[in-house]
Amino acid sequence: MNSEQLQNWLTEISEKFRGYEEKITQQKISTPNYQRRLEEIGVETQYLISYLMNNYENVQLIQPVIAQILSIYFKLGIGRFFVLQLIPSLMHTYLLGIAKRQKQSISMLETFFMAVYNEEILAGGPSCEQMNKKVEEIRVPSIRYPSIYHDPSKFNPYPEITQMRPNGGTTVQNIVRIGPFSAVDRINAENRAVVLTRILKSVNEALCYMCRDIVCRSYCISMLILAKGGFSYPESGYRVKVLQNKASDEEYGDQSKKPRIPLTSFFLMEALNGIHYSIFNGYADIGLRALDAVHNRAQYELYGDVLLITNALHDSLQQNQSIRMMLEIEPGILRQQKKTAAET
């Protein structure tokens, strides 16, 4: 597909998305199956991703395509999920461009990320008329007492409450607030990590609405390249130990010759959410490779918080029940190959 063909296709699916959203509204469908709709255009979506990754240096060539993608994003609904599933591949392309000092070449991708970020941080969601920003709350219980999840009586909606106990002990429950995030009018070295991490969080929150064969594979490959780029550490035997004869011998290129990309611990922790989802949704092999790469990168960077998560995942994924769940769903490529073989 060339630029003109992609633009025509984007115009076509934009109209289809609009018609689908109108149908949802008219029929009052409470749980629309966005994932199935996006799977129907999975092949064309992969062409779109490949085209943007291969031609990002030609700003004039991809500018109209990026403009149409943003137009679809602002229509929300299925259009927003369609665009969010492109982000992992575009994110690693953008960061590689930064590492290669191709500032002019990645200008359109930078504009794209800035627009998406400024919408995703709104408290009312993208395209909300009110400009209030999101504030995320995380409950942090005292480690001196049993988990609040095992004792529902300890749930309390107030930020800081000291509970007196008959034996004289007290429990202080705190709420940690993250945000509000500030809008940005440009992306620079100071705010880049925050912007990309927040966008990645939005992608993770919507994974169940996206085409698995697009987002899972591109997510894991992107994180594998980002975490392993510029390093020559070998892969551990963990993947083969878990998958055994189901482990693939597919190669993903030599990442040691690519530029080393700075990654924060917050970005890697957010990336682990998507990797974990991919492992149990048909992409266990590449997901475990990405997990291994993030673990090795965290060891190099001395990111204790990331290592805490990767070690926990390494332990839990070796359980027999987890292994069975990993292998329940096959990648779409394998399903299509089996279908073709059966037909012939």
C-alpha positions in Angstrom: 0.0 0.0 0.0 1.3 3.5 -0.9 0.4 6.7 0.8 -2.7 7.4 -1.4 -4.1 3.9 -0.9 -3.6 4.2 2.9 -5.4 7.5 3.0 -8.3 6.1 1.0 -8.5 3.1 3.3 -8.4 5.4 6.4 -11.2 7.5 5.0 -13.2 4.3 4.4 -12.7 2.8 7.9 -13.5 6.2 9.4 -16.9 6.1 7.8 -17.4 2.5 8.9 -16.4 3.4 12.5 -18.9 6.3 12.5 -21.7 4.0 11.3 -20.8 1.4 13.9 -20.9 4.0 16.7 -24.3 5.3 15.4 -25.6 1.7 15.5 -24.4 1.2 19.0 -26.2 4.4 20.1 -29.4 3.5 18.3 -29.6 -0.1 19.5 -28.3 0.9 23.0 -25.6 -1.8 22.9 -24.0 -1.8 26.4 -20.9 -3.9 25.6 -19.9 -3.4 21.9 -17.4 -6.0 20.6 -14.7 -3.5 19.5 -12.0 -6.2 19.4 -13.8 -8.3 16.8 -14.3 -5.3 14.6 -10.6 -4.3 14.8 -9.6 -7.9 14.1 -11.5 -7.7 10.8 -9.0 -5.1 9.5 -5.9 -6.5 11.2 -4.0 -7.2 8.0 -4.5 -3.6 6.7 -3.6 -2.2 10.1 -0.3 -4.1 10.0 0.4 -2.6 6.5 -0.3 0.9 8.0 2.2 0.3 10.9 4.9 -1.0 8.6 4.4 1.9 6.2 4.8 4.5 9.1 7.8 2.7 10.5 9.6 2.5 7.2 8.8 6.0 6.0 8.9 8.1 9.2 11.9 10.0 7.9 9.9 11.4 5.0 7.7 14.0 6.8 5.8 15.1 3.7 4.9 11.5 2.9 3.5 10.5 6.3 2.0 13.9 7.3 -1.4 13.4 5.6 -1.5 9.8 7.0 -0.8 11.0 10.6 -3.4 13.8 10.2 -6.0 11.2 9.2 -5.1 8.9 12.1 -5.5 11.8 14.6 -8.8 12.6 13.0 -10.0 9.1 13.7 -8.7 9.2 17.3 -10.7 12.4 18.0 -13.9 10.6 17.0 -13.4 8.4 20.1 -15.1 5.0 20.5 -13.7 2.3 18.3 -11.6 5.0 16.5 -9.7 5.7 19.6 -8.9 2.0 20.2 -7.8 1.7 16.6 -5.3 4.5 17.0 -4.0 3.4 20.5 -3.0 0.0 19.1 -0.6 1.7 16.8 1.2 3.4 19.6 3.7 0.8 20.8 5.3 0.5 17.3 5.3 4.2 16.7 6.8 4.8 20.2 9.8 2.6 19.6 10.2 4.2 16.1 10.1 7.7 17.7 12.6 6.8 20.4 15.0 5.3 17.9 14.7 8.4 15.8 15.6 10.5 18.9 18.6 8.3 19.6 19.8 8.8 16.0 19.3 12.5 16.3 16.8 12.6 13.6 14.9 15.5 15.2 13.4 16.7 11.9 12.4 13.3 10.8 10.3 12.4 13.9 8.6 15.8 14.1 5.3 14.4 12.9 5.4 11.5 15.4 6.2 14.0 18.2 3.2 16.1 17.2 1.1 12.9 17.2 2.2 11.9 20.7 1.7 15.4 22.1 -1.9 15.5 20.8 -2.8 12.1 22.2 -1.2 12.9 25.6 -3.1 16.2 26.0 -6.3 14.4 25.4 -5.6 11.3 27.6 -4.8 13.4 30.7 -8.3 15.0 30.8 -10.4 14.0 33.8 -13.5 13.6 31.6 -11.7 11.6 28.9 -10.5 12.6 25.4 -12.4 15.5 23.7 -14.0 16.5 27.0 -15.0 20.2 27.0 -13.8 20.6 30.6 -10.1 21.0 31.0 -9.8 19.4 34.4 -6.9 17.0 34.6 -6.9 13.4 35.8 -5.8 12.6 39.4 -5.1 8.9 40.1 -5.4 7.6 43.6 -3.6 4.6 45.0 -4.4 3.2 48.5 -1.3 2.3 50.6 -2.1 0.3 53.7 0.2 -0.1 56.7 2.5 -3.1 56.4 2.1 -3.7 60.1 -1.3 -5.3 59.6 -3.0 -7.8 57.3 -3.8 -6.7 53.8 -7.0 -4.7 53.4 -8.0 -7.0 50.6 -8.3 -9.9 53.1 -10.3 -7.8 55.6 -13.1 -5.7 53.8 -13.9 -4.0 57.1 -10.8 -1.9 56.7 -11.9 -0.3 53.5 -12.5 3.4 54.1 -13.0 6.2 51.5 -11.1 8.9 53.5 -7.5 9.8 52.7 -5.9 9.4 56.1 -7.7 7.6 59.0 -6.2 6.4 62.2 -8.1 3.4 63.4 -7.9 2.5 67.1 -7.8 -1.2 68.0 -8.9 -2.8 71.2 -5.4 -3.9 71.9 -4.0 -0.4 71.5 -2.6 -0.8 68.0 -3.4 1.7 65.2 -3.6 1.4 61.5 -2.9 4.4 59.3 -4.3 4.1 55.8 -3.0 6.6 53.2 -4.0 7.6 49.7 -1.3 8.5 47.3 -2.4 10.8 44.6 -0.7 10.9 41.2 -1.4 14.0 39.1 -2.8 16.2 37.9 -0.7 15.9 34.8 0.2 19.2 33.1 -0.6 19.7 29.4 2.4 20.2 27.1 2.9 22.3 24.0 6.1 20.6 23.0 8.0 17.4 23.9 11.5 17.8 25.1 14.1 15.8 27.1 12.6 17.0 30.4 9.0 15.8 29.8 9.4 13.0 27.2 9.5 10.2 29.7 6.3 11.4 31.5 4.4 11.9 28.3 5.3 8.5 26.8 4.7 6.7 30.1 1.2 8.3 30.5 0.3 7.4 26.9 1.5 3.8 27.5 -0.8 3.6 30.5 -3.8 4.6 28.3 -2.8 1.8 25.9 -2.7 -0.7 28.7 -6.1 0.3 30.0 -7.6 -0.4 26.6 -5.8 -3.6 25.6 -8.9 -5.7 25.9 -10.7 -3.7 23.2 -7.9 -4.0 20.6 -6.9 -6.6 18.0 -4.7 -9.0 19.9 -2.7 -10.0 16.8 -1.7 -6.3 16.2 -1.2 -4.9 19.7 0.3 -8.0 21.4 3.0 -8.7 18.9 3.9 -5.1 18.2 3.9 -4.3 21.9 6.4 -7.1 22.8 8.7 -6.5 19.8 8.8 -2.8 20.6 9.7 -3.3 24.2 12.2 -6.0 23.3 14.0 -3.6 21.0 13.8 -0.7 23.4 15.1 -2.7 26.4 17.7 -4.6 24.6 19.0 -2.0 22.1 22.7 -1.3 22.5 23.2 -4.3 24.8 24.7 -7.7 24.0 23.5 -9.7 27.0 22.3 -13.2 26.0 18.8 -14.4 26.5 18.3 -16.6 29.6 16.9 -20.1 29.4 13.7 -19.1 31.2 11.5 -19.0 28.0 12.6 -22.5 26.9 12.2 -23.7 30.5 8.6 -22.5 30.6 7.4 -23.3 27.1 9.7 -26.3 26.4 8.8 -27.7 23.0 6.4 -24.8 22.3 9.3 -22.3 22.3 9.9 -20.7 18.9 13.3 -20.4 17.2 12.2 -17.1 15.5 14.9 -14.5 15.3 14.3 -10.8 15.9 17.6 -9.4 14.8 20.8 -8.2 16.5 19.8 -5.4 18.9 23.3 -4.8 20.2 24.2 -2.7 17.1 21.2 -0.3 17.6 21.5 2.8 19.7 21.0 2.6 23.5 17.8 4.3 24.5 17.3 5.8 28.0 14.3 4.3 29.8 12.9 5.2 33.2 11.8 2.6 35.7 8.2 4.0 35.5 8.2 3.4 31.7 9.5 -0.2 32.2 6.9 -1.0 34.9 4.1 0.3 32.7 5.5 -1.8 29.8 5.3 -4.9 32.0 1.5 -4.6 32.1 1.2 -4.9 28.4 3.8 -7.7 28.2 1.9 -9.7 30.9 -1.3 -9.2 28.9 0.4 -10.4 25.7 1.8 -13.5 27.4 -1.7 -14.8 28.1 -3.3 -13.7 24.9 -1.5 -15.8 22.3 2.0 -14.3 22.3 3.7 -16.1 25.2 7.0 -16.7 23.2 7.7 -13.1 22.3 6.2 -11.9 25.6 8.7 -14.0 27.6 11.5 -12.7 25.4 10.4 -9.1 26.2 10.1 -9.9 29.9 13.6 -11.3 29.9 14.9 -8.2 28.1 13.2 -5.8 30.6 14.6 -7.9 33.5 18.1 -7.7 32.2 17.8 -4.0 31.5 16.5 -3.4 35.0 19.5 -5.3 36.4 21.9 -3.1 34.4 20.1 0.1 35.5 19.7 -1.1 39.1 15.9 -0.5 39.0 14.8 -2.3 42.2 11.1 -1.6 41.6 11.2 -3.1 38.2 13.2 -6.1 39.4 10.6 -6.7 42.1 7.9 -7.1 39.4 10.0 -9.1 36.9 11.1 -11.6 39.6 7.5 -12.0 40.8 6.4 -12.7 37.2 9.2 -15.1 36.7 8.1 -17.0 39.8 4.3 -17.0 39.0 4.7 -17.9 35.3 6.4 -21.2 36.1 3.3 -22.6 37.7 1.6 -25.3 35.7 -1.7 -23.5 35.7 0.0 -20.3 34.3 1.7 -22.4 31.6 -1.6 -23.9 30.5 -3.3 -20.5 30.3 -0.4 -19.2 28.2 -0.9 -21.9 25.6 -4.7 -21.8 25.4 -4.8 -19.0 22.8 -2.8 -19.3 19.6 -1.5 -16.3 17.7 -3.7 -15.2 14.8 -0.9 -16.1 12.3 -1.0 -19.8 13.5 -4.7 -19.9 13.4 -4.7 -18.6 9.8 -2.1 -21.1 8.8 -4.1 -24.0 10.2 -7.2 -22.8 8.5 -5.4 -22.5 5.2 -3.9 -25.9 5.5 -7.3 -27.4 6.3 -8.9 -25.8 3.3 -6.2 -27.1 0.9 
